[in-house]
Amino acid sequence: MGSKRLFGLVIAAAGGSVLAQGCPKAPPAPLSPPGHLVVMHTNDLHGHYLPDHADWLPGSPEVGGFVRIEQEVRAIRAQAGHANTLLLDAGDILTGTPLTAMKEEGAWGTPMLRFMEALGYDGWVIGNHEFDRGLSNLGVLVAKSPITVLSANLRAPGGSKPLFPTQSYSRIYTVNNLRVGVIGGTTDQLRGLVSPADWALMSTVSVAEAIRAEVALLDPQTDLLIALTHIGVEGDRKLAAAVPGIDLIVGGHSHTPLTEAVKQGDTLIVQAGSYGRSLGVVELVVENDAVASFQYQLRDLTMDSATAPPDASLQGLAAHYKTNIDTLYGELITKAPVTLDKEYAHECALGRWIADALRVQARVDLGIYNGGGLRAELRAGPITRRELFESFPFENPVHLLDITGSQLVGIILRNIAADAGGKQGFLSLSGVSWTWRERNGAPEVVSLTVGAQPVDLGRSYRAATTSYIVEQWGKHLGFEPASTQLLGQNDFEVAVAHAREHGVIDKGERRGVRVE
């Protein structure tokens, strides 16, 4: 699995647990003492194969990218011995940059597998965004993966078999003569994140139930048990409390950069942020079937912290894709005078702008866009097709639908709850402004205008939104649209057209305001 040869042997593990050697033969290296191993991990890569900005560091230096990750991984393997390490990814390798919109060998996302194989990843778990291009595309991706693909709770209809023939529930790796069991788990919220058509072709069991069964199966056979999960930090806490016997949870989904491990009972929880900007490094000593000592680092992958030279073949692979992407997405569309920020649970400039784009380009009364669809802020300066794609990478078809004034009030109340709670997704709206107050402990809409006119509760207004919101209407709208009509463009195409015609400008005027 550490071979530099791309797409060599496809691992064929037809479900259940797999017993295999976890690391390939490598050049001689210093031997780790008995019981010592290093687990390196990433999560939520989302196609970020090039360096990104570290906004949490002074000056926002460039960090990460696969070339830089490989340098750090190679240095650690040289120090610890390749056979004494594991490299794992906790899901969501897809959707975020144009790399994941490139279709090769019959599947979107294949280039990510090429990079991960070049780095010698030992396993990855299926995340919710792996479904963004559809269930059939994910099936091809899993079949082509030269790296073990894990998920114990994703099942084929009926629930008795894995969702995909080459998907494994778990795998036992041999690391420094230790038997290390790794069990995959994918978010229990998947039904609200995939299309209804795909959901009808699959089944799931709860993450806790599936991992509990694998723990019972693997515990007698292993020295260490790792859950590789895509359920978020809070989900990991609940999993650790519900399922005894897990030594370490390597997590993803919530994009949490844990600088210190979280301990829940006897289980340690780690997560490495997102976009490959940091590498989690866990050093363990295992004695008598238990973790005797534990050290954890979250290493920010700045360019000047590398201790090994870049790998020339990996640099060539990155340059190859960058050249192709620059050709397709390098066109300069406009310049942004200021940065448009993004927020998931609150009103924000980027949300206002894309909602405006939907309304204006569709020539309707309302534009509606979900907070989870905003993937990257639009920075001040030149805006190319690539920047717009990275902000709106899902390429969801735009739908037109009718919304009554009273239904719109319901959406506003949902937004107020999202803004107050900070966890529920906010719907960015265009063509609408409102004020609200709290009365008797509950939110109350004071004023609501559509197109600068007071809302008519009985009137139907024409709206433009995405297929995702239409499909997940229960979570976002609170009502099922009677009918919809396709605009003939997806949200990325709408963003490009609007930027070209109207620029990337936000006046900074909030559309929802609390009053006393």
VEXDREN-2710 file (C-alpha; in Angstrom, 1 decimal):
% VEXDREN-2710
k/r/px/py/pz
1/MET/0.0/0.0/0.0
2/GLY/3.0/2.3/0.3
3/SER/4.0/1.7/-3.4
4/LYS/4.4/4.7/-5.6
5/ARG/2.9/2.7/-8.5
6/LEU/-0.5/4.2/-9.1
7/PHE/-3.5/1.9/-9.0
8/GLY/-1.6/-1.3/-8.5
9/LEU/-3.6/-3.9/-6.7
10/VAL/-7.2/-3.2/-5.8
11/ILE/-8.0/-4.5/-2.4
12/ALA/-11.0/-6.9/-2.6
13/ALA/-12.3/-7.4/0.9
14/ALA/-15.9/-8.5/0.6
15/GLY/-17.3/-7.1/3.8
16/GLY/-16.9/-8.1/7.4
17/SER/-13.4/-8.0/9.0
18/VAL/-10.2/-8.3/7.0
19/LEU/-7.0/-9.8/8.5
20/ALA/-4.0/-8.4/6.6
21/GLN/-0.5/-7.0/7.0
22/GLY/-1.0/-3.3/7.5
23/CYS/2.3/-1.9/6.1
24/PRO/4.4/-2.9/3.0
25/LYS/8.0/-3.7/3.2
26/ALA/10.1/-0.5/3.5
27/PRO/13.8/0.3/3.6
28/PRO/15.4/-0.5/6.9
29/ALA/14.7/2.1/9.6
30/PRO/15.4/2.5/13.3
31/LEU/13.4/-0.1/15.2
32/SER/10.8/1.1/17.6
33/PRO/10.7/-0.6/21.0
34/PRO/8.2/-3.3/21.4
35/GLY/4.6/-2.0/21.7
36/HIS/5.4/1.4/20.2
37/LEU/3.5/2.6/17.1
38/VAL/2.6/5.9/15.5
39/VAL/-0.9/6.7/14.0
40/MET/-1.0/9.6/11.5
41/HIS/-4.3/11.0/10.4
42/THR/-6.2/13.5/8.2
43/ASN/-9.9/14.1/7.7
44/ASP/-12.2/16.2/5.5
45/LEU/-9.7/16.7/2.8
46/HIS/-12.4/17.8/0.3
47/GLY/-10.1/17.7/-2.7
48/HIS/-7.6/20.2/-1.3
49/TYR/-4.5/18.8/-2.9
50/LEU/-2.6/22.1/-3.0
51/PRO/-1.5/24.4/-0.1
52/ASP/-4.3/26.4/1.7
53/HIS/-4.2/29.4/3.9
54/ALA/-3.8/29.0/7.7
55/ASP/-6.1/31.8/8.9
56/TRP/-5.4/30.9/12.5
57/LEU/-1.6/31.7/12.1
58/PRO/-0.1/35.2/11.9
59/GLY/0.0/36.4/8.3
60/SER/-2.2/33.4/7.1
61/PRO/0.8/31.5/5.6
62/GLU/0.2/28.7/3.1
63/VAL/0.0/25.3/4.8
64/GLY/-0.7/21.7/3.7
65/GLY/-1.3/20.1/0.4
66/PHE/-0.4/16.6/-0.5
67/VAL/3.2/17.4/-1.3
68/ARG/3.6/18.8/2.2
69/ILE/1.7/16.0/3.9
70/GLU/3.9/13.5/2.2
71/GLN/7.1/15.3/3.5
72/GLU/5.8/15.1/7.1
73/VAL/4.6/11.5/6.7
74/ARG/8.0/10.4/5.2
75/ALA/9.9/12.1/8.0
76/ILE/7.9/10.3/10.6
77/ARG/8.2/7.0/8.9
78/ALA/12.0/7.5/8.7
79/GLN/12.1/8.1/12.4
80/ALA/9.7/5.4/13.6
81/GLY/10.1/2.9/10.9
82/HIS/7.5/2.5/8.1
83/ALA/6.3/-0.8/9.5
84/ASN/5.6/0.8/12.8
85/THR/3.1/3.4/11.5
86/LEU/-0.4/3.7/10.2
87/LEU/-1.8/6.5/8.0
88/LEU/-5.6/6.9/8.1
89/ASP/-8.2/9.3/6.8
90/ALA/-11.5/9.9/8.5
91/GLY/-13.6/10.7/5.4
92/ASP/-15.0/13.4/3.1
93/ILE/-12.2/13.1/0.5
94/LEU/-14.7/14.5/-2.1
95/THR/-16.2/17.9/-3.0
96/GLY/-14.4/21.2/-2.4
97/THR/-12.0/21.9/-5.3
98/PRO/-12.1/21.3/-9.1
99/LEU/-10.0/18.2/-8.5
100/THR/-13.1/16.3/-7.4
101/ALA/-15.0/17.5/-10.4
102/MET/-12.6/15.8/-12.7
103/LYS/-13.9/12.4/-14.0
104/GLU/-11.2/9.8/-14.7
105/GLU/-11.5/6.0/-15.1
106/GLY/-15.3/6.3/-14.9
107/ALA/-15.6/8.1/-11.6
108/TRP/-15.4/11.6/-10.1
109/GLY/-12.9/11.6/-7.3
110/THR/-10.4/9.2/-8.8
111/PRO/-7.6/11.8/-8.7
112/MET/-7.9/11.9/-4.9
113/LEU/-7.2/8.1/-4.8
114/ARG/-4.1/8.7/-6.9
115/PHE/-2.7/11.2/-4.3
116/MET/-3.7/9.0/-1.4
117/GLU/-2.0/5.9/-2.8
118/ALA/1.1/7.9/-3.5
119/LEU/1.2/8.9/0.2
120/GLY/0.7/5.3/1.2
121/TYR/-2.5/5.7/3.2
122/ASP/-3.5/2.5/4.9
123/GLY/-7.3/3.1/5.1
124/TRP/-10.1/5.7/4.8
125/VAL/-13.7/5.8/5.9
126/ILE/-16.6/6.8/3.8
127/GLY/-17.9/10.3/4.6
128/ASN/-21.2/11.9/3.7
129/HIS/-19.7/14.0/0.9
130/GLU/-18.5/10.8/-0.9
131/PHE/-22.2/10.6/-2.0
132/ASP/-22.3/14.0/-3.6
133/ARG/-21.8/12.6/-7.1
134/GLY/-24.3/9.8/-6.5
135/LEU/-24.3/6.3/-5.2
136/SER/-23.2/4.8/-8.5
137/ASN/-20.2/7.0/-8.7
138/LEU/-19.2/6.1/-5.1
139/GLY/-19.5/2.5/-6.0
140/VAL/-17.0/2.9/-8.8
141/LEU/-14.7/4.9/-6.5
142/VAL/-14.8/2.3/-3.8
143/ALA/-14.1/-0.5/-6.3
144/LYS/-11.1/1.4/-7.7
145/SER/-9.6/2.3/-4.4
146/PRO/-6.2/0.7/-3.9
147/ILE/-6.6/1.6/-0.2
148/THR/-8.9/-0.2/2.3
149/VAL/-12.3/1.5/2.4
150/LEU/-14.1/1.2/5.7
151/SER/-17.6/1.6/7.1
152/ALA/-19.3/-0.8/9.4
153/ASN/-22.8/0.7/9.3
154/LEU/-23.3/1.3/5.6
155/ARG/-25.3/-1.7/4.3
156/ALA/-26.9/-2.9/1.1
157/PRO/-30.7/-3.2/1.2
158/GLY/-31.7/-5.8/3.8
159/GLY/-28.8/-4.8/6.1
160/SER/-26.8/-8.0/6.1
161/LYS/-24.1/-7.1/3.6
162/PRO/-21.8/-4.1/3.0
163/LEU/-23.2/-1.4/0.8
164/PHE/-20.3/-2.1/-1.7
165/PRO/-18.6/-5.4/-2.4
166/THR/-15.1/-4.1/-1.7
167/GLN/-16.1/-2.1/1.4
168/SER/-14.9/-3.5/4.7
169/TYR/-16.5/-3.1/8.1
170/SER/-13.1/-3.3/9.8
171/ARG/-9.5/-4.5/9.2
172/ILE/-6.7/-5.8/11.4
173/TYR/-3.3/-4.3/10.6
174/THR/0.0/-5.7/11.9
175/VAL/2.1/-2.7/13.2
176/ASN/5.4/-3.4/15.0
177/ASN/4.1/-6.9/15.8
178/LEU/0.9/-5.4/17.3
179/ARG/-2.5/-6.4/16.0
180/VAL/-4.4/-3.2/15.4
181/GLY/-8.1/-3.3/14.6
182/VAL/-9.5/-0.4/12.7
183/ILE/-13.3/-0.1/12.4
184/GLY/-15.1/2.4/10.2
185/GLY/-18.2/4.4/11.0
186/THR/-20.2/6.9/8.8
187/THR/-22.6/9.5/10.2
188/ASP/-26.0/8.5/11.3
189/GLN/-27.4/11.7/9.7
190/LEU/-26.8/10.4/6.2
191/ARG/-30.5/10.2/5.3
192/GLY/-30.7/14.0/5.4
193/LEU/-27.5/14.4/3.4
194/VAL/-28.0/12.2/0.4
195/SER/-30.6/12.2/-2.3
196/PRO/-33.8/10.3/-1.7
197/ALA/-33.2/8.2/-4.8
198/ASP/-29.8/7.0/-3.4
199/TRP/-31.2/6.5/0.1
200/ALA/-33.8/4.1/-1.4
201/LEU/-31.0/1.9/-2.7
202/MET/-29.2/1.4/0.6
203/SER/-29.7/0.8/4.3
204/THR/-27.8/1.6/7.5
205/VAL/-27.5/0.5/11.1
206/SER/-26.5/3.0/13.8
207/VAL/-22.8/3.7/14.2
208/ALA/-22.8/2.6/17.8
209/GLU/-24.6/-0.7/17.0
210/ALA/-22.3/-1.5/14.1
211/ILE/-19.0/-0.6/15.9
212/ARG/-20.1/-2.4/19.1
213/ALA/-20.5/-5.6/17.0
214/GLU/-17.1/-5.2/15.4
215/VAL/-15.5/-4.5/18.8
216/ALA/-16.9/-7.8/20.2
217/LEU/-15.5/-9.6/17.1
218/LEU/-12.1/-8.0/17.0
219/ASP/-11.3/-7.5/20.7
220/PRO/-10.1/-11.1/21.3
221/GLN/-7.9/-10.9/18.1
222/THR/-6.2/-7.5/18.7
223/ASP/-3.9/-5.5/20.9
224/LEU/-5.4/-2.1/20.1
225/LEU/-8.8/-1.0/18.7
226/ILE/-9.3/2.2/16.7
227/ALA/-12.6/3.6/15.5
228/LEU/-12.1/5.6/12.3
229/THR/-15.3/7.7/12.2
230/HIS/-17.0/10.4/10.2
231/ILE/-19.5/11.5/12.9
232/GLY/-18.0/14.7/14.4
233/VAL/-16.5/15.3/17.8
234/GLU/-19.7/15.3/19.8
235/GLY/-20.7/12.1/18.0
236/ASP/-17.3/10.6/18.9
237/ARG/-17.9/11.4/22.6
238/LYS/-21.3/9.7/22.5
239/LEU/-19.8/6.7/20.7
240/ALA/-17.0/6.3/23.3
241/ALA/-19.6/6.5/26.1
242/ALA/-21.9/3.9/24.5
243/VAL/-19.3/1.4/23.3
244/PRO/-16.6/0.3/25.8
245/GLY/-13.4/-1.2/24.4
246/ILE/-12.4/1.4/21.9
247/ASP/-8.9/2.6/22.7
248/LEU/-8.7/5.5/20.1
249/ILE/-11.2/7.3/17.9
250/VAL/-9.7/9.0/14.9
251/GLY/-12.5/11.3/13.8
252/GLY/-13.8/13.7/11.1
253/HIS/-17.0/15.5/9.9
254/SER/-17.0/18.4/12.2
255/HIS/-13.7/19.9/10.8
256/THR/-12.4/20.2/14.4
257/PRO/-8.7/21.0/14.8
258/LEU/-8.1/19.3/18.2
259/THR/-4.8/20.4/19.5
260/GLU/-5.2/18.1/22.5
261/ALA/-6.9/14.7/22.6
262/VAL/-10.3/14.5/24.2
263/LYS/-10.7/11.7/26.7
264/GLN/-14.1/10.1/27.2
265/GLY/-13.9/7.3/29.7
266/ASP/-11.0/5.1/28.6
267/THR/-11.2/6.2/25.0
268/LEU/-9.0/8.9/23.4
269/ILE/-10.5/11.1/20.6
270/VAL/-8.5/13.0/18.0
271/GLN/-9.3/15.0/14.9
272/ALA/-7.1/17.0/12.5
273/GLY/-9.2/20.0/11.3
274/SER/-9.8/20.0/7.5
275/TYR/-8.4/20.5/4.0
276/GLY/-5.0/18.7/4.8
277/ARG/-3.6/21.8/6.5
278/SER/-2.6/19.8/9.6
279/LEU/-1.5/16.3/10.3
280/GLY/-2.5/14.5/13.5
281/VAL/0.3/12.4/15.0
282/VAL/-0.5/9.9/17.8
283/GLU/2.3/8.1/19.5
284/LEU/1.2/5.1/21.5
285/VAL/2.8/2.4/23.7
286/VAL/0.6/-0.7/24.1
287/GLU/1.2/-3.2/26.9
288/ASN/-0.9/-6.1/28.0
289/ASP/-3.8/-5.2/25.6
290/ALA/-4.0/-1.6/26.9
291/VAL/-2.6/1.8/26.1
292/ALA/0.3/2.3/28.5
293/SER/1.3/5.8/27.3
294/PHE/0.0/8.3/24.7
295/GLN/1.3/11.5/23.1
296/TYR/-0.6/13.6/20.6
297/GLN/0.4/16.5/18.3
298/LEU/-1.6/18.4/15.7
299/ARG/1.1/19.6/13.4
300/ASP/0.4/22.7/11.2
301/LEU/2.0/21.9/7.9
302/THR/3.7/25.2/7.2
303/MET/6.1/25.3/4.3
304/ASP/9.1/26.3/6.5
305/SER/8.6/23.5/9.0
306/ALA/9.3/20.6/6.5
307/THR/12.3/18.5/7.5
308/ALA/12.4/16.4/4.3
309/PRO/12.7/17.5/0.7
310/PRO/9.6/17.4/-1.5
311/ASP/8.9/14.2/-3.4
312/ALA/9.5/14.9/-7.1
313/SER/6.9/12.4/-8.4
314/LEU/4.2/13.9/-6.2
315/GLN/5.2/17.4/-7.2
316/GLY/4.7/16.3/-10.8
317/LEU/1.3/14.8/-10.1
318/ALA/0.2/18.0/-8.4
319/ALA/1.5/20.1/-11.3
320/HIS/-0.3/17.9/-13.8
321/TYR/-3.6/18.4/-12.2
322/LYS/-3.0/22.1/-11.5
323/THR/-2.2/22.7/-15.2
324/ASN/-5.5/20.9/-16.2
325/ILE/-7.5/22.8/-13.6
326/ASP/-6.0/26.1/-14.5
327/THR/-7.0/25.5/-18.2
328/LEU/-10.6/24.8/-17.2
329/TYR/-11.1/27.1/-14.2
330/GLY/-8.4/29.8/-14.5
331/GLU/-10.5/32.4/-16.4
332/LEU/-10.6/35.7/-14.6
333/ILE/-14.3/36.6/-14.1
334/THR/-14.1/39.8/-11.9
335/LYS/-12.4/41.4/-8.9
336/ALA/-13.9/41.4/-5.4
337/PRO/-13.3/44.7/-3.5
338/VAL/-13.8/43.0/-0.1
339/THR/-13.8/39.5/1.2
340/LEU/-17.2/37.8/1.4
341/ASP/-17.2/35.7/4.5
342/LYS/-19.1/32.5/5.1
343/GLU/-21.1/31.2/8.0
344/TYR/-23.1/27.9/8.5
345/ALA/-25.6/29.0/11.1
346/HIS/-25.7/32.8/10.7
347/GLU/-26.4/35.4/8.0
348/CYS/-23.3/36.2/6.1
349/ALA/-22.0/38.1/3.0
350/LEU/-21.3/35.1/0.9
351/GLY/-24.8/33.7/1.6
352/ARG/-26.5/37.0/0.7
353/TRP/-24.5/37.2/-2.6
354/ILE/-25.3/33.7/-3.8
355/ALA/-29.0/34.1/-2.8
356/ASP/-29.0/37.3/-4.8
357/ALA/-27.4/35.5/-7.8
358/LEU/-30.2/32.9/-7.7
359/ARG/-32.9/35.5/-7.6
360/VAL/-31.5/37.8/-10.2
361/GLN/-30.4/35.1/-12.7
362/ALA/-33.7/33.3/-12.5
363/ARG/-35.7/36.6/-12.5
364/VAL/-37.9/35.5/-9.6
365/ASP/-39.0/37.0/-6.3
366/LEU/-36.8/35.1/-3.9
367/GLY/-33.4/33.4/-3.8
368/ILE/-32.7/30.7/-1.2
369/TYR/-29.3/29.0/-0.4
370/ASN/-28.3/26.8/2.5
371/GLY/-25.4/27.6/4.9
372/GLY/-23.8/24.1/4.4
373/GLY/-23.5/24.8/0.7
374/LEU/-21.0/27.7/1.3
375/ARG/-17.7/26.0/1.2
376/ALA/-15.1/28.7/1.0
377/GLU/-15.1/32.5/1.4
378/LEU/-14.5/34.7/-1.6
379/ARG/-11.3/36.6/-0.8
380/ALA/-10.8/40.2/-1.9
381/GLY/-9.0/40.4/-5.2
382/PRO/-9.1/38.5/-8.5
383/ILE/-12.0/36.1/-8.8
384/THR/-11.6/33.2/-11.3
385/ARG/-13.9/30.3/-12.1
386/ARG/-11.8/28.3/-9.6
387/GLU/-12.5/30.6/-6.7
388/LEU/-16.2/30.5/-7.5
389/PHE/-16.1/26.7/-7.8
390/GLU/-14.5/26.3/-4.4
391/SER/-17.2/28.4/-2.9
392/PHE/-20.0/26.6/-4.6
393/PRO/-18.6/23.1/-5.6
394/PHE/-21.7/21.0/-5.5
395/GLU/-23.1/21.9/-8.9
396/ASN/-26.6/21.3/-7.8
397/PRO/-29.3/22.0/-10.4
398/VAL/-31.4/25.1/-9.7
399/HIS/-35.1/24.6/-9.2
400/LEU/-37.9/27.1/-9.3
401/LEU/-40.8/26.7/-6.9
402/ASP/-43.7/28.7/-5.3
403/ILE/-43.7/29.7/-1.7
404/THR/-46.6/31.3/0.1
405/GLY/-46.2/34.3/2.4
406/SER/-47.1/32.1/5.4
407/GLN/-44.6/29.5/4.4
408/LEU/-42.0/32.2/4.2
409/VAL/-42.7/33.2/7.8
410/GLY/-41.9/29.6/8.8
411/ILE/-38.6/29.8/7.0
412/ILE/-37.8/33.1/8.8
413/LEU/-38.6/31.5/12.2
414/ARG/-36.3/28.6/11.4
415/ASN/-33.5/31.1/10.6
416/ILE/-34.0/32.9/13.9
417/ALA/-33.6/29.6/15.7
418/ALA/-30.5/28.8/13.7
419/ASP/-29.0/32.2/14.4
420/ALA/-29.7/31.8/18.1
421/GLY/-28.6/28.2/18.5
422/GLY/-25.5/28.3/16.3
423/LYS/-25.8/24.6/15.2
424/GLN/-28.7/24.5/12.8
425/GLY/-28.1/25.5/9.1
426/PHE/-29.1/29.1/8.1
427/LEU/-31.0/29.7/4.9
428/SER/-29.6/32.8/3.1
429/LEU/-32.5/34.7/1.5
430/SER/-32.6/37.3/-1.3
431/GLY/-35.5/39.7/-2.0
432/VAL/-36.5/39.5/1.7
433/SER/-35.9/41.6/4.8
434/TRP/-37.3/41.1/8.3
435/THR/-37.2/42.2/11.9
436/TRP/-37.9/40.1/14.9
437/ARG/-38.1/40.2/18.7
438/GLU/-38.4/37.8/21.5
439/ARG/-41.8/37.7/23.2
440/ASN/-42.8/35.5/26.1
441/GLY/-39.6/33.4/25.5
442/ALA/-40.3/32.8/21.8
443/PRO/-39.3/34.6/18.6
444/GLU/-41.9/36.7/16.9
445/VAL/-41.6/38.2/13.4
446/VAL/-42.3/42.0/13.7
447/SER/-42.0/42.9/10.0
448/LEU/-41.4/41.0/6.8
449/THR/-41.1/42.5/3.3
450/VAL/-40.7/40.9/-0.1
451/GLY/-39.4/43.2/-2.8
452/ALA/-39.8/46.2/-0.4
453/GLN/-43.5/45.4/0.0
454/PRO/-45.1/44.0/3.2
455/VAL/-45.5/40.3/2.8
456/ASP/-48.9/39.0/1.7
457/LEU/-49.5/35.8/3.7
458/GLY/-51.9/34.3/1.2
459/ARG/-49.8/35.1/-1.9
460/SER/-47.5/32.8/-3.7
461/TYR/-44.0/34.1/-4.5
462/ARG/-41.6/32.5/-7.0
463/ALA/-38.3/31.3/-5.6
464/ALA/-35.1/29.9/-7.0
465/THR/-33.1/27.4/-4.9
466/THR/-31.0/24.2/-5.3
467/SER/-32.0/20.5/-5.8
468/TYR/-30.4/19.8/-2.4
469/ILE/-32.9/22.1/-0.6
470/VAL/-35.8/20.7/-2.6
471/GLU/-34.8/17.1/-1.9
472/GLN/-34.2/17.8/1.8
473/TRP/-37.3/20.0/2.2
474/GLY/-38.2/18.7/5.6
475/LYS/-34.9/19.9/7.1
476/HIS/-34.7/23.2/5.3
477/LEU/-38.1/24.5/4.2
478/GLY/-40.5/22.8/6.6
479/PHE/-42.9/22.0/3.8
480/GLU/-42.9/19.9/0.6
481/PRO/-43.0/22.0/-2.6
482/ALA/-46.1/21.2/-4.6
483/SER/-44.0/21.2/-7.8
484/THR/-40.7/22.5/-9.1
485/GLN/-39.3/23.5/-12.5
486/LEU/-35.6/23.2/-13.5
487/LEU/-33.9/26.5/-14.5
488/GLY/-31.4/24.7/-16.7
489/GLN/-28.3/25.8/-14.8
490/ASN/-26.6/24.6/-11.6
491/ASP/-25.6/26.9/-8.7
492/PHE/-22.0/27.1/-9.8
493/GLU/-23.0/28.2/-13.3
494/VAL/-25.4/30.8/-11.8
495/ALA/-22.6/32.1/-9.6
496/VAL/-20.3/32.5/-12.6
497/ALA/-22.9/34.3/-14.7
498/HIS/-23.8/36.7/-11.8
499/ALA/-20.2/37.5/-11.0
500/ARG/-19.6/38.3/-14.7
501/GLU/-22.6/40.6/-15.0
502/HIS/-22.8/42.1/-11.5
503/GLY/-19.5/41.6/-9.8
504/VAL/-18.8/40.1/-6.4
505/ILE/-20.1/42.8/-4.1
506/ASP/-22.0/42.8/-0.8
507/LYS/-23.4/46.0/0.7
508/GLY/-23.1/44.6/4.2
509/GLU/-26.8/45.3/5.0
510/ARG/-28.3/42.6/7.2
511/ARG/-31.6/41.1/6.0
512/GLY/-32.6/39.8/9.4
513/VAL/-32.4/42.2/12.3
514/ARG/-33.5/41.8/16.0
515/VAL/-35.3/44.7/17.5
516/GLU/-36.3/45.4/21.1
END
